[in-house]
Amino acid sequence: MANKANNDIRVRYAPSPTGHLHIGNARTAIFNYLFARHNKGKFIIRIEDTDTKRNVAGGEKSQLENLKWLGVDWDEGPDVGGDFGPYRQSERKDIYQKYIQELLDKGLAYESYLSEDELTKMREDQEARGEMPHYEYEFAGMSEEEKAQKIQAAKDAGVTPVVRIHVPVGKDYVWDDIVKGEVSIESDTLGGDWVIQKRDGMPTYNFAVVVDDHLMKISHVLRGDDHVANTPKQIMIYDALGWEAPKFGHMTLIINTETGKKLSKRDESVLQFIEQYRELGYLPEAMFNFITLLGWSPVGEDELFNRKQFIKIFDENRLSKSPAKFDQKKLEWVNNQYVKNADVSEISDLVIENLIVAKKLPENPDTNTIQWVRHLTELYMPQMSYTQQIVDLADIFFDQPEVLTDEEQEELANDDARTAIEDLRGKLEKLDRFTATQIMAAIQGVRADTGVKGRKLYMPARIATTRTMHGPAIAEAIELFGRDAALKNIDKTLDQMK
């Protein structure tokens, strides 16, 4: 039975526009998307751009375009609007200010006037004493008069305050995590009163995210394991404002199978951005499939599913408690399955792009070239893990060597090679249609005429027509070279035979 619409389930993916879409972020988006779609809820995109120093030009555009490429769509967001906007934090400053003022008025937050130099010295002194760096209450033991004098002195010195929230002493923050089960973190481990508003007036992440999630009626927060430490701070804000927190779920880290270490953006041994895979000619359906199985598993042994199937079977209770292993070879295998079963036109379009980038084709290939690439694509589709591999796989069609290798010369050294090649030349020249079927018939005709067979026939024929002893099926390869190029190669080979 189909699930009824569940208007209470609202989840979000909230990227910072600080760079391109990373595999880990894509996974977060996909899991939230599947959870919303499976439960007939809403999926929201929110841009968390309050850290203006780290924002990069085109960061938001890259996030949204690459999500769309993966096949993810959303119900509300900066590009589609919705009833709970604005959907960029930089446009919500007045909203945050209202709730910061509420906490100030309640005495749950206060203006902090320590300068950056004073904060640095505080940390250095703590480290010298062997303590973990933490904020020490700057007004400890002061009377109201002394406190007022200290604040005035800071203002006179030009110090712009931040706003900090009072952290309750000795309180345990406990939540039932969708993935991890019960998690408990003591308030005393949070590093003291923390900043909810920066000197530039913008809220900090842990404050803004709570206000946004509450006002946007977010019911579940599914995110990476690296956010666990943020959760008690966020629950603290929910408590201070008298709001109910959403249900949290923290997905396990993704590790590099080769190194066993967390997938880090600094790890250059593995490609980590969706855009890089697009450029290599990976298919969006394959990427969606592979990423969904990073830390989530379906019932049964099957590994290949389309997006609709994933939506139907997605169950948040099957999110793994163990680290997800990013296996590049597995990704190549998954993509190869999709390439083999894809429409030739889709793959040949990607192949053309790859060959243009590699300068093997002109910028705007003509109709005949496009048709030729389609045949080339059909020939190599079964073995391509991603379409950029065509540049190396099909190099024999673009870069013919002037000189044969010693190994190739050795193959041509047998007594029958010249006879077979010359006979083949005559037959290829006379073919009515230069197709793989007729070419193979011509090769078989050489065998009938000369008695040369097996390797002694096929290897000289291959080397003479394609100028290499390696390549795809011989008749298909010769057809792709075309009659003129094949005959030219034969003549050059006959001239070079020892």
N, C-alpha and C positions, 0 to 999 in steps of 0.2 A: 504494500500500500504506500502511495506517495506521502511524504511528509506534508503536513499542513503548514501554511506560512506561519513562521514564528517571528512576530514583530519585536519580541523582546531581545532576540539575539542580534547584537550589533558588534562587529569587530572592526579593527582598523589596522592598516599598515602605515607607519608614520616615519618615513625616511628623512634624513637630513640631506640637503642638496650639496653635500661636500665632495661628491665624486660620482663615479659611474656605478651602475647596479651590480653589486657583488653577489656571488653565489649564495652566501649566508643570508643576505637581505632578501634575495629572490625566494629562498626557502620560507622565510618568515611570511612574506606576502602570499605565497602559494598556500601555505597551511591555513592562514586566516581566510583566504578566499574559499578554499574547499570546505572549511568549517561553516562559513556563512551560507554557501550554496547548498550544502548537504542539509542544513537545517532550515532552509528557506528564510534565512535572516538577511541582514544587510552588511555589505563590505564597504568600508570607507577608506579613502586615502587622505592623509593629513601631512602637510609638509612642515617639518620641525626645523625652521630656519632662524632661530634666535641667536645662534652662534655665528654672527655675521662675518667674523674674521676667517672662518673655515669654509664658508659657502663658496662654491666655484661656479663660474659662468656655465650655463648649460646643464648644471647638476640636476635640477628638477626635471628638465626636458628629457635627459637621459634615463632617469628613473621611470618616468611615465611611458616613454616610447618603448623601452625594453620590456616592461611589464606587459604592454599591449602585444608586443611581438611574441611573448611567451603564451599568450592566449588568456591573460587575466583581464577581467573587466571589473568595474566598480560602480556602486550605486550613488556615491557622493564623493566629491573631491574638488580640488582647485579648478579643474578643467570642466567639470560637469555641474558644479554647484550642489545645492541641497539645502535642507531646512536648518542646518546646524553650523553654517559657515560664520566667518570666513574659515577656509581650510588651510590657510598658511598662518603659522604662529606669529610671524612678523606683522600681520594685520590684526592681531588680537590683543595688542598691548593694553588698551583701555580696559578690556575684560579682566586681564590679570590684575591690573592695578586695584580694581574694586575689591578683590579677594585678599590681596596683600594688605590693603588698608583695614579690612575686617579683622585680620589676625593681629595687626598692630593695635587696633582699638580694643581687642579682647585681652591684650597683654600676652598673647601667645607668641608674638614676634617682636623684634625690636631693631632699631637702627644701630649698626655697628660701625665705629669710626676708626678702627685700627687701620693704619696705612699699610701699603704693600710691604714696605721696609720692616715695619713692626711685626707683621705676620711672618715674614721670612726669618727674622731673628727668633721668633717664638719657635718655629720649626727647628731651626739649627740648635737652639738650646735643648729642646726635647731629644733630638737625635744624640746630642753630646751626653745626655743622661741615660741613653739607651731606651728611650720611650718611643712608642709609635707617634708620629706627628698627629696632633689634634688641636682643635681650637680651645683655648682657655678663656673663660668668661672674663671680658675685659673690665667689667664693673664690679668684680667680686670684692665684697667687704666694704664697698663705698656707701656713704650716706647719699641721700638724694642731692644734697648740695654739692658734694664732691663729684658725683656723677655728672651733674649739670655743668660744673666747671671743666671737667675733662672733655665733654662734648663741645663746649664752646671753644676750647683751645684747639680742638681738632678742626672745627669749622674755620677758625681764624687762620689755621695753617693750610686751608684750602682742601681738606680731605672730604671727598664725596662719600657718603656712607653706603654700605650695602645693608640689606635687611636679612636678619637671621631668625630662624625659628628656634624657640626653646625646645631642646630635646628632653623628654621626660626621663628621669633617673630610674634605673632598675626596672624598666618595662620590657617585657618580651613581646616581640611582634611575630605573630603566628598566623600562617595561612595554609589552607589545604590546596597544594599545587596540583594542577591537572596532570602534570608529568611526574613530579618528584614526590608527591604525597605531602605529608605534613612537614613544613619548614618553620623553624623558629630562630629568630636572630635577636640578640639582646641590644637594647638601646645604647648601652655603655660602649659597644664596639663600633659605633657609627662616627666617631671622631669629633664629638661635641656638637654644639649648635652650628647648624649649617646654613649656607646662604640660599635664600629663596628669591632675592632680587639683586642683580649685579649693579655696579656703580653707574652703568649706562642706562639704568631704568628697566632693562629687559629682565624677565624672570629667568631663573635657572631651569634646566631641563626637568628636574624632579618636581618642581612646583607647577610649571606650565602643563606638563603631561597630565597631571591630576585634574586640573581645572578643565582641560580640553576633554578628557575622557568622561568626566562627570557631565559636562554640559552637552556633550554629543551622545550621551546615554549609552556609552560603551559597556557591554555586559561581560565580555571576556577579553583578556589581554594575553595573547599568545606571542611569545617573543623568545629571544635567545637566552641561553644560560648566563651570559655575561651581565644580564640585567637583574639577577637575583639580589645583588647587593643594593640595588636601587629600590627594591620593593618595600623594605621597612620604612624608608624615608617617605615613600609615596603613601603608604598606609597612615603614617603620621599626619600627613596633610589631610587625608580623608577624615581622620578622627578630629582634627582641629577645626575643620569646617562643618562637622556634623553630617558627613555624607557616607553612603555605603560604598565600599570598595567593590570593584568588579572581581570576577574570578580570574586568578592568575595561572598561567602555565608557562614553564620555562623549558624550552627545547634544548636538548643536549648539544654540546659543541660539535663542530665538524672537524675531523682530523684528517691530515694527509696520510693516506695509506702507506706511502713510501717512507715517510719520516716518523710517523706515529705522533707527530706534534699537531697542535691546534692549527687549523687553516688560517694563516696570517697573511694580511695583505702584503707583508714584506717577504713572504715566501715566493721566490721567483721560479721555483721548480715546477709550479703548476699554475695554469691560467685560471684566474678567479673572477673575471668580470664577464657578464653576459655578452657584452659588445664584442669581446674577443672571440667568443664562440660563434657569434653571428658572422664575423668576418672570415672565419675559417670554413664556413659552410655547414655548420651544425643546423639541424632542423628544430624549430621551436617545440614541436610535439615531443621530440626525443628529449630535449632539455627539460621540459615540464615533467616528463615521466621520470627521468633520472633524479631530478631534484626532489620530487615528491617522496622518493624512496630513501632519501637521506634523513634517517631518524624516524621514519614511519614505515610500517609494514602492513600489507593486506593479509587477509586470511588465505592460506594456501601457498602454492609454490610459484604461481605466475608472477612475471616481472614486467610485462608489457601491457599497459592500459592507456586508453585515450582519456581525454579530459572529462567527458561525460561519465565514463566508468568510474574514474576517481571520485567524482562528486557523489555518485551513488553509494560507493563503498566506504567513503572516508569516515573514520571513527577516531575521535581524539584520544580515546582510551588506548589506542594502539601506538601512540607516540612512544618512542623508545627511551629507556632510562640510560642506555649505553651510548657512548659517543658515536656519531655517524661517521662512516669511513668514506672519504672522497677518493674514489679509485678511477684514475684517468682511463685505464684500460677498459674498465666496465662501462664508462661513459661512451667510449669509442664503439664498444660492442652494441650498446643500446642504439646509438645513432646509426650504425650500420644496418641494424634491423629495419629502421625506419627508411633509410635511403633505398634499400633493396625493394621495399614495398611502395615507394612513392611514385607519383606520376613522373614520367620521363621529362616532361616540360618543366616541372618545378625544379628538378635537379639540374637540367641543362641550363636553366636561367642562372642558377648559382654558379655553375661551372664557368659560364661565360664571364661572369663578374670576376671570378678568381683568375681566369686566364688574362683578362684585361689588366687587372692589378699587377700580374706577373709580367706584363708587356709581351705576352705571347699572341695576343690578338689586338687589333686596332680598337680605339675607343668606341666606334660605332660600326660593328661588323655588319656586312651585307647579308641578304637573305640566304645566299648559298653557304656562307660561312656559318650562319646560325644553324642551318640544316645539317651541315657537316659536324658541328659540335654536338648536335642531338645524337647522331650516330656514335660519336666518340663516347658520349655519356652512357649510352646503352651498353657499350662494350665494357665500361669500367664500373658501372653502378654496383654490381655484386661485391666488389672488393673495396669500395670506398667507405672508410669510417667517417669521413667528412669531405666535402667537395674540394677543398683546397689541395687535397692530395693528388688531384688530377694533374697539377703542375709537374710533379715528379713522375707519377705513374705514366703519363702520356708524353714524356719528354722526347721520345723517339720521333714524334710527329712534328716537333718544333726545332730540334737541335740535332741534325744528322752529323756524325763525326766525319771529318775529312779522311782520317786514317783508321784502318781496322786494327783491332787489338791483336796481340800475338795469338791469343786463344782463338779468335775468329779466323785468323789466317791459317791456323792449324786445322780448323774444321774444313777449310776450303782446299787443303793440301791433298785430299784423297783423289785418286785418279779419275773418278767419275764426276767430280764436282763441276768442272767446266762444261762437260757435255750436258749435264742436267740443267745448268743455269742457262746455257745458250738455247736449249730446247724450250725451256720455260719462257724465255724472252719472246721467242717467236709466237708461242701460243697466246701470251698476254697481249701482244700487239694486235692480234687478229680477233680478239673477243668482241662480240656484238655489244654486249652490256658488261660493264666492268663491276660485277657484283661478287659478293663473297661466294655465292653458289657456283657461278661460272669460273671463278678463280680456282676454287677447290677442284673443279672438274679438270681444269687445265693442269694442275699439279698431278692429279691422278693420270692424266694423259701422258705426262713426262715419264711417269713410272712405267706405263704400258709400252712407250716407245723405246726407252733406254734400258729398262730392267733395273734401274737404280731405285732403291726403296728404303724405307725406314729413316733413321737419322741421317744417312748419307744423301737422302733426297731432301728431307724437310729442313735440315739445318742450313745447307748451302742456299736453298730457296729463300729462307727467312733472312739470312745475312745479306744476300744479294739485293733483295727488294727493299729491306728496311734498314740496312746498314748496322744491324745489331743482332745478337743471338738471343736476346730476351724480348719479351713482349706478349701481347694478348694472342688469341687464336690467329693463326697465320693468314687465313683467307680474309678474315675481317680486317686485320691490320693492313694487308695489301690494298684492300678496297678503300680504306680511309686515306692511304697515301695517294691514291688516284693513279690512273694509267701513266701519265707523263712523268710523275715523280718516281714511280716504281721502275719504269724503263730507264730513266736517267741513273737511278741508283745501281741498276744491274750493269749498265755500261761502265760506270765508275769502278764497280767491284771487279769486273772482268779485266779492266786495265791494271788494277792493283794486285791481281792474283799472281803469286810467285810461281 
